[in-house]
Amino acid sequence: MMAKGKFLTLLLPFTFCLLTLTVRAQTDIRVTQVREHFYMLTGGGGNVAALVFPEGITLVDSGRTEMSDKVLAAIRTLSPLPIRYIINTSVDPDHTGGNVKLGAAGGQITGGNVAGQVADAAEGAEIIAHENVLERMTAPSVKPPVPVRMTPGTTYHVDHLKLSTVYHGDGIELFSARAAHTDGDTLVYFRHNDVLATGDVFMTASYPVIDVDRGGSINGEIDALNHILDLAFPDFRSEGGTLIVPGHGRLCDSADVAYYRDMVTIVRDRVQDMLKRGMTIEQVKAAKLTRDYDGVYARNANWTADMFVEAVYKSLSAMTTGAKPAAPKPAVPKAAQPAKRTEAAQPAKKK
Amino acid sequence: MRGAALFVVHQWSMQNLNRTVIGSLLLLALWEMTGGARPASAQVDFSGEWAPRFHEDQPERVPGPELGDYLGLPINDAARLRADSWEGSMLTLPEWQCRPHGADYIWRGPSQLTIRKEEDPLTREITAFHAEWLRSLDNPVYLDGRAHPSEDALHKWGGFATGKWEGDMLTITVTHLKEGYIRRNGMPRSELATVTEHWMRHGDFLTVVTIVNDPVYLTEPFIRSTDYELDLHQHVPPYPCEMVTEIERPAGVIPHHLPGTNKDLQEFSERHGIPFEATRGGAQTAYPDYRKKLKLMPPPATTRPRIPEGQQ
């Protein structure tokens, strides 16, 4: 018996490793524990942040549509509870693609006695995003139309929105990063867990995607990175403290964001200097202004160093010429729209 | 050993099984006595208070390196541009003020070191060493066989370090590093680098060899050795750090030099009469053969007075 017991004891870690590998192989999703009840899911498109709380799960982003089943399977290894909220950090399909399937796996804490009369009041998770995400999703130019269940049911248009701890599992603050990656970016801060999910404003293996055509701008991007640093508290010797879940890549802290902010600012200054000296975009690209950072940040084949430099040039040129980004086509009359704050032609307001 | 082997052969020729077994046992005993079968888990105690010794590279390590001194560094063009762009006042940014040196560089810093050991209470095996300098965090080196974290895990200044015994030498693998520097004049080391350390103790002296492999900024491994001496009177005090506004500057400004505009890069060459090309570094400048090439290069056109000793 002793020998058998010893054998099983020895076998146990091996079996556990096998099980872990099996789960990974089935889901293709890697799960990183950030805090006791907070996780980062990687591999399903953009990173997905998951807060598990007694009444359910709050997610930041939902990954790509085709990865929804795998993301959901990974979430189910964390908790069987319903997904209550999905907060989208931008309109990008690799961050919103799972809204339909993950949303359907959830339900809202709402309705009470009313739920019986309003049949779908509590159906599906509540999707929250900046107003411009909704506008871009529902623009008439979007063909085929985005399914209603993919669009945010709750939007905000101000600088800052607070969500309550009781319903969302934490005191969650949404900060609009206007005219950064796009014009609908949101930084999501979990106050009690001290975790900040940044969306694509910050990524660890890629230059920032400045989507000028959708209201993004290089100066808004730099403002957003500085805002992250304003919000985050570094721990002793600038390590740890507020933990940062980037739009893509590994778990970070504020020191990592500072390096990124420095890099983006320095590249912006280099492009701006050449632009001031009347250089064309071809000349700027030929100067290879990012070559000292390419080994780290040009690892994304879909967003090369040249594409980044071109976007910076375009964004800075728009500032000088006064060109504005293509605004989302609202589905409602213009008079009913809130004032836009997304002109790339102006530096975003310092937070 | 040779005698023991002959002894076994002799016994075998006698076709006597019992005697062969006895002979084999004798052979094993001799093997043990000669140290040939030293246990794989040999454990040298590195714990204690260690004072740095600066006979190697003192000017670089204590007053600090000069701007534009890239001599002996196996760097590529990307590293050169990064260092050329570096402006020292970047260190006054709040986010930079309290950062410690990275795991590879901190051995070279001018601060004392304490190493503590962690033991399994039952087996008394050393399960970890913890290295800590005046201005560092705890840098644990795990010896308990644990795996390195996934690629998605947080990177740290000290990285994630595991060690294994190679005789009396402890060989350590460090991954998950935050970005750092290989020289304190802006010469970068990327977060994708890995570091191998060899800890060796000779009586009261500790020698540590670090080997940096950086796919982003180095063309070949960068190897350095550093010495410490046991100091029973030393105690590393706490060294708190708070971020403050050291310099008032407009929001969002990051100090740096635009490419081709850093005039300070010539200083090192002119002050020491070293050809500028040589000061730009590269793997070849790390090897003795380079001295021949150096003699063929023109000296710098202008010279500057050297900074007197002690005023650097």
Interface residues (C-beta under 8 A of the other chain):
Chain A: R30 T32 M40 T42 I222 D223 N226 L229 P234 F236 R237 S238 E239 G240 L243 R250 L251 C252 D253 S254 A255 D256 A258 Y259 R261 D262 T265 I266 D269 R270 D273 A287 L289 R291 D292 Y293 D294 G295 V296 K350
Chain B: D77 A78 A79 L81 R82 S85 M90 L93 E95 W96 C98 R99 P100 R135 S136 L137 S150 E151 D152 A153 L154 H155 K156 W157 K178 E179 P188 S190 E191 L192 P215 V216 Y217 C241 M243 A251 G252 I254 H256 L258 P259
